[in-house]
Amino acid sequence: MTASGMQNVTISSMLGQINSCLGHLEKKNDHLHALLRELLESIGQTSPEFQRQLGEPASDAGP
């Protein structure tokens, strides 16, 4: 195999590793996004409950 061919194989291998790492990061990002969404929904649901417990009216976004 020529030096150029060996370089191509090395580059191809490195690109494969980078692609694998990016795929792994994308999966982690999707998982974290889902957890954050659940947390925000949970906060949105519990916040009015805490306000009721404190005797304060739950505030709406509208006027």
VENTA-V371059 format. One record per pair of residues at least 6 apart in sequence whose C-alpha atoms are under 6 Angstrom apart, sorted by the first residue. I is the first residue (numbers start at 1). J is the second residue. Records with the same first field share a line. If there is no record, write none. Layout:
# VENTA-V371059
I = J ; J
This chain:
# VENTA-V371059
48 = 58
51 = 58
